[in-house]
Amino acid sequence: MGYPETFEGYMIEDQSKWTDFEKKEFKPKPFEDRDIDIKIECCGVCGSDVHTITGGWGDCPLPICVGHEVIGKAIKVGPKVTTVKVGDRVGVGAQIQACLECKLCKADNENYCPHMVDTYGAPYEDGTIAQGGYSSHIRAHEYFTFPIPDNISSIDAAPMMCAGLTVWSPLVRAKVGPGKKVAVLGIGGLGHFALLWASALGAEVYALSHSPSKKEDALKLGAKEFISTGEKDWAKPWAFTFDFILNTADMTHTFNIQEYMSTLNVNGEFHNVGLPDKPLPTMMAQDFAPNGAKMGGSHIGNRPEMLAMLKLAGEKRIKPYIETLDISEKGCAEAVERVKKNDVRYRFTLVGYEKVFGKGDKSTS
């Protein structure tokens, strides 16, 4: 059938065969007054995609098309859409709908709405399962569709839609800026964005990593110092130092968290955005007492934060480290396999969409 009745995407049918992508048609949810249809140009590859298709985060609806770092062109806008017009270059992140009526939504916390719909693998009210951005098109509510500044390339903008926002939101909510000492734990897709943002916000930034090979990159990305956590007693010289540790690693279950907590200043926070497949290590309530430390976490970010992040990235010409792969059965498989092995510096964007999906850009408003 094809657009607009159906979209096409690279899907998996079995979590035990999570690299077996096959191009299939799927039916999007019914088009509503505030919806936007986007012809996808490229899509970032997120660790969430891997956790989902491998079953690391549990069962998911199958078949599934993952991908929630979408950049493309608006080709159809609903009659009540006011923020986007046909032809605009836009992005979609890890959330595609919320009620926009509850107290959380009205307080700019729509990313915690109990009625939120994730960009893939989640049911809409009519029962349709949302499908993601390894596909020809995506249908998104305008509130979760973001104009992309002209001076940010689509390849760079794609991973900002999830990875970028996921670390931007906790940094700005913690009021990170001049006078604050911030440590970024884990220098990968999330962590390299955190170094870029924290530095751009004016904080004194430190990189914590067990991989000494990443020292040069960490310093280029904005870290004042690189701290190798694989060394014996690494934490002792840094006791009571950091106001905020942003943990972007997804291997926290292997950490001696008490060591990291000891480097926090009084009332400092150890904040988790990396989401491992396994539980956190056992801790005692007493572990929080020596410095009055806190532990927290967060989920993506809100629309105002996304727009502010993109504005800063455009103004300061902030450029992430991105590798590209052509979308195809082979390209999708290589991307998720290499993300699972941490074999990427530091984020993938899938490109070449027109080559496999065609133009599909009949525009209507």
N, C-alpha and C positions, 0 to 999 in steps of 0.2 A: 504493500500500500504506500508506505513512505509518508513524509511530512505533508500535512500536519496531523494525519490520523495516527501514524506510528513514528517512533524514533528508532535509530539503530545504535547498538552499542556492543562493546566487547564484554562478554559476561562469563562468569563461571557458574557451573551447575552443581559442583560437589566440593565441599571444603577439604576433602582428602586429596583432591586434584586441583589445588589452588593456583597452579600455573597454567591450567588448560583453559585459556580464553578462547571464546568462539563468538564471532559476530552474529548478532541476532536482532530481530525487531522486538520492540516492546511498546506497550500502549501507555502514554502519559496520563496523568490525572486530567479531568475535565478542565478546560480553560475558563478562568473566572475574571471578573472585572478588573482586578488589580494584578493580574498575572502578566508575565513577560516571557515570550519565547526567544531563546538565545541559540543562534547557530554557533557552535563551539569552535574556537580557533586552537586552543591548547588547554591542557589540564595538568596540574601538578600531581605528583605521586606522594601520598602521605603515609606515614607509619600506620595510621588508622585503617587504610586500605588493606594493609598486610594483616594487622590484628583481626580484621573482619573476615577476610577470605580464608585465613588459616584456621579459624575457629578459636584463636587465642582469647577472644572476648566472648566466646560462646557461639551458639547457633545463630544463623542469620537466615532471612528469607531467601530462597533460591528459585530460579536463577537470579544472580545479582550483578549489577553493573556499578562498580565503585568509582571513586573520584569526587573530591569535593574542594578542588582548587581550580575553578573553572573561569576561563576568560573567553569571551566571544562577542558577537554582534547581535544587538536586539533586532529581531526581524518581525516581531508582532507585539503590540502592547494593548492591554485591555483599556476599555473606555474610561476607567477611573484612575489610570496611572498618570502621575504628575511629575515623577522624578526622572523618567527615562523616555527617550523618543526613539523611533525606529532609526537604525543606523548607528546608534551610540555603541561604543565599546564598553563593556561592563564585565563585572566579575560576580561570582557566587561562591560562598564559602561552605562551611560544614553544617549550616542551618538554612532551611528553605521556607519555614513557616512557623508562626506562633499565633496565639489567639489575639495578641495586641490589645486585650481588654482587661486582663487580670492586673493585680497590684504590682506584680513583678514587671510585666511589660510596660506599664505606665511609669515605672521608675527606671526605665532604661536598663532593665535586667531581663530582656526578652530571651537572652541566651540561657536563662534558667526557668523559662516558662514551662509549667507542667504539661502544657498541650503542644509543646514544640514538636516539629517534624524535622528529623535529620535529613540531610541532602540525599542519602541513599539508605536503603534497608529499613525504612520506617513507614508505617501506614498513614495515609491520609484518611480524613473522615469517611470518605466513600469506600475505603478498603484498598484503593490503589497503593501499591508499594512504590515509594520514591526510588528512582534510579539515578545514578551519578554521572560523572563527566567523562568517563571513557566512552563517550557516545557522540552522536551527531548533533543533538540538541538537548537543551534542558529547559523545563518550564518552571519559573520561579516567581514567587510573590515579590512585588517591587521593593518592599521593605528590606528584603534580603538580597537585593541586586544593587551593585555599587558601581558608580561611574569610575573609570580608570583614568587618572591624569595622563595627558598626552605625552609627558616626558618619562613615563615608566613603560618599558617594553612589556608586551604580553607575556613573554617567557619569564621575565622577572616578577611580574605582578601575580602570576598564577600561585606560587607558593606563599605569597603574602596572605592569600584568602583564608588559609587555615593556620599554617605554621607561623606566619608573621603575626596574625591577630592573637593567636593562643599565648604568645609571650608578651605582646604589647599590652594587652589588657591588665594582667597582674602587675606589670611594671608601673603603669600609670595609676592604677588603683592604690598602689603602695606609695604613690607620690615620689617615685624615683626621679632624682634630678641633682643639681649642684648640692654638695655637702653630704650626699649619701654614698655609702660604700656598698656596692652590689657585687655579689659573686654569681657567676653563671656556671652551673654544674652540668657537664656534658656538652661537648662541642660537636654537634651534628646539625641536622636540619633545623630543629628548634633552637638549639643553643647558639648557632652562628647568627640567627636573627636577633636573639636576645642580646648578644654582644653589640651588634649594630645599633639596636634601638637604645639600649642603656647608655651607650656612649653618646649617641645623638641627643639624648635627653639631658646630658651634662653630668651624669654620675661618674664616680671613680669606680672603674670596672675591673674585676678580676676574673680570670678563667680557671675553673677547677676541672681537671681531666686526668684520667689514668693513662692517656696516650701522649707521651712527650713529643711524638711526631707532629702533633697539632699546634705546638707552641707558636711557630712562625705565623700560621694563619690566625691564631687567636689574637696575637699582637696587632696584626694588620686590621683585624675586624674591630679593634677598639679597646682591647684589654690593656690595662696598665702593667699587669704582671700575670704570668702563667704559673699556676701552682700544680705540681705533679702529685696527684693523690695516691700514686702507687708507691711512693717512698715511705719508709718507716717513720712514724711520728710526724708526718707532714703537717698535721693540724696544730701542733703545739705552738709554733711561732705566731699563729693566727688567732689565738684565743681572744674572744670578745672583740672581734674586728668588724664583722659584716652586719649591716642593718637588714639586709635582705639576701637570701640565697634562693635563686630560681633554679629548681631542679628540673632539667629538661631530659634527663636520661630515662630510659625505660628498662633499666636493670637495677632499680632501687632495691629489689628483693635481695640483692647480693651485697648491699652496702653495710658498713658499720655506721649507721645513721648518727649514733651518739658522737662519733668523731666530728661529723659535719656540724651537728648542733652546737658543739663546743666552740666553734668559730664565730657564732652569732654574738652580736652585741646584746646588752640587756634589752629584753623585749623584742629582739629580732625575730624574723620569720623565715622558716624553711618551707618554701612554697613549691608544690608539685604540679607540673604540667605534663611530664612524661607519665604515661599510664601503662605500667607493665602488665603482662599476662598473669603474674603471680602476686600473692599478698606481700605487703610490706613486712620487714623483719619485726620480730617481737620487741616491744619497748615497754619500759616501766614509766609510770607517771612521774617518778623521781627524776627521769632523764630531762624533764623540762624545767626543773627547779633551779639548777645552778646559775642560770642567766635569765630566768623568766621567759624562755624561748617559746615560740608558737610554731605549729605546723598547720599548713593549709593546702588548698588546691583550688583550681578554677577550671572553667569550661569555656573555651573560645573567648568571645567578647561581644560587645553590643554594636549597633550601627554607628553611633557617634564615635566610638573608639576606632572602628574600621576607617571611617572617613578621615579622622585626624591622623591616623597612621599613614594612610595613602598620601595625605597632604604633606606630611613631614618627609616621607620618602621621596616625593617629587621635588620638594623645595631643596632638600639637601643632596639630591642625586645619589641616594643610598642604593648600592648595587649588591644584591646577594650573590653567593656562589652557586651557580646552576649548571647542571648538565642536561642535555636534551636527548631524547630518543624518539624515533618515529613510531606513532601509534600503529599497532598491528597485533596479531596474535603473539608473534615473537617479541615485539617491543614491549607489550604489557607484561609478558612473562619475565623478560630480562629485568624490567624495572622493579617488579615486586620481589624477585629473587635477590637482587642486589641491595634493595632497601632492607630486606630481612637480615642480610649479612653485614649491614652498615658499609657497603661498598659503593659509596657515592659521596661526592664532595660538592655541596652538602645536601642538594635537593635535586630531584628530577622534574623536568617538565616534558610531558608528551606533546609532540608537535606532528605536523603533516596530516592534519585532519581532512583537508579538502581532497587529498590524494586518495583516501579510503572511503570517505563518505560523500564525495561530490560537493557541488555548490550548495544545494538545498537552502537557498537564501531568498525565496519569494517573500517579499516584505509586505506586511499589512499593519494597519493601525486601527 
